[in-house]
Amino acid sequence: MDPMIALAFLVDIWLSIGNVGVSVLRASQNGDLAVNMLNILYLSRTVWFGYFALCLTAFYLRRYAKQHLFADIDTTMVAISVTLYGPLVSWLSGNVAVLATAYQWCFTAPVPPEKISQQNELVLGCVVYTLSIACMPVTYGFTAAFVRKRLLPSLGTRDYSSYLYNTIKNRALLSLVRPFRTATPSRGGAIYALFHLNPHCKNSPTLSLSGADCYLLCYENEETLESEIVRLRGSHHVALRLQRR
């Protein structure tokens, strides 16, 4: 993912900070289901907070050769998690006493004491909201890498050529067409074995881009079904210049 694109969307959201602040407040205080659904739809834009945080984390992981400390994350799961997590935080901030007090302080702290009863300042509250969303996927990535390395037993050899080694969206879509196709041998995906042996070869250490792979159907002749499926991935996903650890 291009970090400049994620930054552009982040800036676009911040330019409409008033709308974000109102949506956060309405999600925390409004009991109307239809209005809350609209708030959830609007706040789903904040997924770009998480994407930009992952792009920024990837930059520093590559710079200091620490890719092995982070487990790449399914982009679809980031989008789903943030879509649910953002409104949930907003609702909790208006319905849990401790969080409500803290969030109310964020909106009133920058306001002069004589005007607290008349106005709110959204900047600090939105900064806290932004950081709470941005930190979620980053924290998960570091925690997942630690758990997989230290606490989970070896999972054995994986079939990297299989469609099952994929993002959740692609697994679901490919599973739908699987019953209509004959079983065909597959090969490829060796790049993932390389990433497993040496995470420093990852050009995108924070986001799983396996969903962008190409599956090449190979035929013996025009009259027979495909003889095998070859999984291919672009070479630009490999970091050709490795940083020293």
C-alpha positions as CSV (number, residue, x, y, z in Angstrom):
1,M,0.0,0.0,0.0
2,D,1.2,3.5,-0.9
3,P,1.7,5.4,2.3
4,M,1.0,8.7,0.5
5,I,-2.5,7.5,-0.4
6,A,-3.2,6.5,3.2
7,L,-1.9,9.9,4.3
8,A,-4.1,11.7,1.8
9,F,-7.2,10.0,3.1
10,L,-6.1,10.7,6.7
11,V,-5.7,14.4,5.9
12,D,-9.1,14.4,4.1
13,I,-10.8,13.0,7.3
14,W,-9.0,15.6,9.5
15,L,-10.1,18.4,7.2
16,S,-13.7,17.4,8.2
17,I,-12.9,17.1,11.8
18,G,-16.1,18.8,12.8
19,N,-18.1,16.1,11.1
20,V,-16.0,13.4,12.8
21,G,-16.4,14.9,16.2
22,V,-20.2,15.2,15.7
23,S,-20.4,11.6,14.5
24,V,-18.4,10.4,17.6
25,L,-20.7,12.3,19.9
26,R,-23.9,11.1,18.2
27,A,-22.7,7.5,18.2
28,S,-22.1,7.7,22.0
29,Q,-25.4,9.4,22.9
30,N,-28.0,8.6,20.3
31,G,-30.3,5.6,20.8
32,D,-31.8,5.7,17.3
33,L,-30.7,2.6,15.4
34,A,-30.9,4.2,12.0
35,V,-28.8,7.2,13.0
36,N,-26.3,4.9,14.6
37,M,-26.0,2.8,11.4
38,L,-25.3,6.1,9.5
39,N,-22.7,7.0,12.1
40,I,-21.0,3.6,11.7
41,L,-21.0,4.0,7.9
42,Y,-19.4,7.4,8.2
43,L,-16.9,6.5,10.8
44,S,-15.8,3.5,8.7
45,R,-13.6,6.1,6.9
46,T,-11.3,6.0,9.9
47,V,-10.0,2.7,8.6
48,W,-7.3,4.9,7.0
49,F,-6.0,5.7,10.5
50,G,-5.1,2.1,10.8
51,Y,-3.7,1.7,7.3
52,F,-1.5,4.8,7.7
53,A,-0.3,3.5,11.1
54,L,0.7,0.2,9.4
55,C,2.4,2.0,6.6
56,L,4.4,4.1,9.1
57,T,5.2,1.0,11.1
58,A,6.4,-0.8,8.0
59,F,8.8,2.1,7.2
60,Y,10.5,1.8,10.6
61,L,10.5,-2.0,10.6
62,R,12.4,-1.9,7.2
63,R,14.7,0.9,8.3
64,Y,15.8,-0.9,11.5
65,A,15.5,-4.5,10.0
66,K,12.9,-5.6,12.6
67,Q,10.4,-7.2,10.2
68,H,10.6,-10.5,12.2
69,L,8.9,-8.7,15.2
70,F,5.7,-8.1,13.3
71,A,3.0,-10.5,11.8
72,D,1.5,-9.2,8.6
73,I,-2.2,-8.4,8.9
74,D,-5.1,-9.2,6.6
75,T,-6.3,-5.9,5.1
76,T,-9.9,-7.1,5.0
77,M,-9.8,-7.8,8.8
78,V,-8.3,-4.4,9.4
79,A,-11.3,-2.8,7.6
80,I,-13.9,-5.0,9.4
81,S,-12.2,-4.5,12.9
82,V,-12.0,-0.7,12.6
83,T,-15.6,-0.4,11.3
84,L,-16.8,-2.2,14.4
85,Y,-14.2,-0.9,16.8
86,G,-14.6,2.8,16.1
87,P,-18.3,3.0,16.9
88,L,-17.9,0.7,19.8
89,V,-15.4,3.0,21.4
90,S,-17.7,5.9,20.7
91,W,-20.6,4.1,22.4
92,L,-18.5,3.0,25.4
93,S,-17.2,6.6,25.8
94,G,-20.8,7.7,26.4
95,N,-22.1,4.8,28.4
96,V,-19.2,3.8,30.7
97,A,-18.7,6.3,33.5
98,V,-14.9,6.3,33.6
99,L,-14.6,6.5,29.8
100,A,-17.3,9.1,29.6
101,T,-15.5,11.3,32.1
102,A,-12.2,10.9,30.3
103,Y,-13.7,11.7,26.9
104,Q,-15.6,14.6,28.2
105,W,-12.4,16.0,29.6
106,C,-10.8,15.7,26.2
107,F,-13.5,17.9,24.7
108,T,-13.5,20.5,27.5
109,A,-9.8,20.7,28.5
110,P,-8.8,23.1,25.7
111,V,-11.8,25.4,26.4
112,P,-11.4,28.4,28.7
113,P,-13.1,27.8,32.0
114,E,-15.7,30.5,31.6
115,K,-16.9,29.0,28.3
116,I,-17.0,25.3,29.3
117,S,-20.8,25.3,29.6
118,Q,-21.1,27.0,26.1
119,Q,-18.7,25.1,23.8
120,N,-16.6,22.1,23.2
121,E,-13.2,21.8,21.5
122,L,-13.1,18.7,19.2
123,V,-9.4,18.6,18.4
124,L,-8.0,16.8,21.4
125,G,-10.8,14.3,21.5
126,C,-10.4,13.5,17.9
127,V,-6.6,13.1,18.4
128,V,-7.3,10.6,21.1
129,Y,-9.8,8.9,18.9
130,T,-7.4,8.7,16.0
131,L,-4.6,7.2,18.1
132,S,-6.9,4.7,19.7
133,I,-7.8,3.4,16.2
134,A,-4.3,3.6,14.8
135,C,-2.7,1.7,17.6
136,M,-5.2,-1.3,17.4
137,P,-3.8,-3.0,14.3
138,V,-0.2,-2.2,15.2
139,T,-0.6,-3.7,18.7
140,Y,-2.2,-6.8,17.2
141,G,0.7,-7.2,14.7
142,F,3.4,-7.1,17.4
143,T,1.4,-9.3,19.7
144,A,0.6,-11.9,17.1
145,A,4.2,-12.2,16.1
146,F,5.2,-12.7,19.7
147,V,2.5,-15.4,20.3
148,R,3.3,-17.3,17.1
149,K,7.1,-17.3,17.9
150,R,7.1,-18.0,21.6
151,L,3.8,-19.6,22.7
152,L,2.5,-21.6,19.8
153,P,4.0,-24.9,18.7
154,S,5.3,-25.4,15.2
155,L,2.5,-25.7,12.7
156,G,4.5,-27.8,10.3
157,T,5.0,-27.4,6.6
158,R,2.3,-25.2,4.9
159,D,1.0,-25.6,1.4
160,Y,1.8,-22.1,0.2
161,S,0.4,-22.8,-3.3
162,S,-3.1,-23.6,-1.9
163,Y,-5.9,-21.0,-2.2
164,L,-6.4,-21.6,1.6
165,Y,-3.2,-19.7,2.2
166,N,-4.8,-16.4,1.5
167,T,-6.7,-13.4,2.9
168,I,-10.1,-14.2,4.4
169,K,-12.0,-12.5,1.6
170,N,-10.2,-14.5,-1.1
171,R,-10.6,-17.7,0.8
172,A,-14.3,-17.1,1.0
173,L,-14.7,-16.2,-2.7
174,L,-12.5,-19.1,-3.9
175,S,-14.3,-21.5,-1.7
176,L,-17.6,-20.6,-3.4
177,V,-16.3,-21.7,-6.8
178,R,-14.3,-24.7,-5.5
179,P,-17.3,-27.2,-5.8
180,F,-17.6,-26.4,-9.5
181,R,-14.0,-27.2,-10.4
182,T,-12.2,-30.5,-10.5
183,A,-9.3,-31.1,-8.1
184,T,-6.1,-29.9,-9.8
185,P,-2.5,-30.0,-8.5
186,S,-1.1,-26.7,-7.6
187,R,2.4,-25.3,-7.1
188,G,4.1,-22.0,-6.5
189,G,4.0,-19.7,-3.6
190,A,7.7,-20.3,-2.8
191,I,8.0,-16.6,-2.0
192,Y,6.0,-17.2,1.2
193,A,8.5,-19.9,2.3
194,L,11.2,-17.3,1.8
195,F,9.3,-14.8,3.9
196,H,8.9,-17.5,6.6
197,L,12.6,-18.2,6.6
198,N,13.7,-14.6,6.3
199,P,11.1,-12.0,7.2
200,H,13.6,-9.3,6.2
201,C,12.8,-10.1,2.6
202,K,9.3,-8.6,2.9
203,N,8.8,-5.4,1.2
204,S,5.5,-5.0,3.0
205,P,6.0,-6.4,6.5
206,T,2.8,-5.2,8.0
207,L,0.1,-5.9,5.4
208,S,-0.7,-9.3,3.9
209,L,-0.9,-8.9,0.2
210,S,-1.5,-12.5,-0.7
211,G,-4.9,-11.5,-2.1
212,A,-3.1,-9.9,-5.0
213,D,-1.5,-13.1,-6.2
214,C,-2.2,-14.4,-9.7
215,Y,-3.3,-18.0,-10.4
216,L,-2.1,-19.3,-13.7
217,L,-4.2,-22.2,-15.2
218,C,-2.0,-24.5,-17.3
219,Y,-3.5,-26.8,-20.0
220,E,-1.9,-29.8,-21.7
221,N,-4.0,-29.1,-24.9
222,E,-7.2,-27.4,-25.9
223,E,-9.4,-30.5,-25.3
224,T,-8.4,-31.4,-21.8
225,L,-8.9,-29.7,-18.4
226,E,-6.1,-27.8,-16.8
227,S,-3.2,-29.9,-15.7
228,E,-2.1,-27.7,-12.8
229,I,-2.4,-24.3,-11.2
230,V,0.6,-22.1,-10.6
231,R,0.5,-19.4,-8.0
232,L,2.5,-16.3,-9.0
233,R,3.4,-13.1,-7.1
234,G,5.1,-10.0,-8.3
235,S,8.8,-9.6,-7.6
236,H,8.2,-6.0,-6.3
237,H,6.9,-7.6,-3.1
238,V,10.4,-8.8,-2.3
239,A,12.9,-6.4,-0.6
240,L,15.9,-6.9,-2.9
241,R,18.1,-4.7,-0.8
242,L,18.2,-6.0,2.8
243,Q,19.1,-3.9,5.8
244,R,21.7,-5.3,8.2
245,R,20.2,-6.5,11.4
